[in-house]
Each structure stands twice: as structure tokens, then as C-alpha cells.
Amino acid sequence: ARIVVLISGSGSNLQAMIDCQQSGELGGDIVAVISNRPGAKGLERATKAGIEAQCLDHKAFADRESFDQALQAQIDQFQPDLVVLAGFMRILTPTFTEHYLGRMINIHPSLLPKHQGLNTHQRAIDAGDAQHGATVHFVTAELDGGPGIVQVAVDIEAKDTSETLAQRVQYQEHYMFPLAVQWFCQGRLRLHKDGNNHVSLFD
Ligand code: GRF
């Protein structure tokens, strides 16, 4: 499978996928990495791994629609089977999410449906949650609302700050996210595009 990864920042999840690709465990090829932020460290990670790294700065566009249109054109040049949002910090238009429905996945740092949106680690602590985690899900028009594929939970400790908690959650993300990509590449994951989108995971 051909994979395009979208990032905005550090790209530690991207790195986890690159590592799996290099050890032959990803089941697909990352053919391009695209960032909406020019300085994103993940772009260096891609280049270092010999992967095409491109930037599409959202600030150069007047509105969300025109950015998403240009992004879609840039992605589709690579004819991907799967688009992976790995710390891509942009809200996407329904036209864009519809175009990639069933072939675009995201990782969100919470136990969805809890804590959609930003600052999830601090919000989980403030809410007094016993556990926190991350979820990989198919992307639909609803922000952080698409059907879940796999989820990992960690216990919140009394001494946790949002930084220590984020670190433990991300450690788990780096195992879980490449695994979900592998399942997709193996044809074991399917989004059913009926009224209530749901996911099947085949053996
Ligand atoms: C991750 O914590 C992910 O859950 C969230 O953004 C972060 C991206 O980190 N969506 P990185 O760029 O992969 O290091």
C-alpha cells in the first residue's frame, strides 16, 4: 500500500512508522510526508529516511476550503491507498474528509469519545480521570469523531503533569499507530460507509 503521512510538528509517530517500514513491519510504503508548517521536525525525519518531504503552508491560503483543495491535489499526486494524520493540527473540511473516507486515519491523544479537541492531557488530569490514553480512528467530517480502530490506556498517577502523562501516552502511541497502519495495509480493516459508520477488523 502507498501511504502519505500528514504532520505539523515533531513527527515522533511518523518516526515510529519509518522505523517499522525499515524493519519490514509496516506492510506499506510511506511515499510522501506533507507538513502544513515549514519548520516541522518531521520533515527532516522523512528526508533523512529518503522519503519525499513537502510543505504546504496553510498561511498562504485565504481560507480552509482553498487550503484543503490544494492539499488534496498535492496528496493525490502520490496516489495513496492510505492517508495518515500523525499530529496534523488542522481542522479539515467535509469535502476533504469525504474524499478520503475509509482511507484516512488519525491518532488522537485521549480515550475517545472523551476529550475531543486540544490540551487533552491536562484536561484528563483536571477531570480527575483514573485513566488516559490515545485512540486511532477513521477520519469523518466530525472532528475526532470517526469510528475507533484501536485504543490504548495508561493509568494517571497523582504526581502526573500534562508533560509526564503525554510522554507515557506517546510511548504507547508509537506501538499502536504503526500497528493500525499494518492492519490497514493487510486489508484487515474496513470502514462501513452506512448511516452509522463502523469498523470491521478481520483476522
Ligand atoms: C501525538 O500526541 C498525537 O496523538 C497528536 O499529536 C501528537 C503528535 O506528535 N495527534 P508527533 O508529531 O507524532 O511527535
Boltz pocket constraint, residues with backbone or C-beta under 6 A from the ligand:
constraints:
  - pocket:
      binder: B
      contacts: [[A, 7], [A, 8], [A, 9], [A, 10], [A, 11], [A, 12], [A, 13], [A, 14], [A, 42], [A, 85], [A, 86], [A, 87], [A, 88], [A, 107], [A, 108], [A, 109], [A, 134], [A, 170], [A, 173]]
      max_distance: 6.0
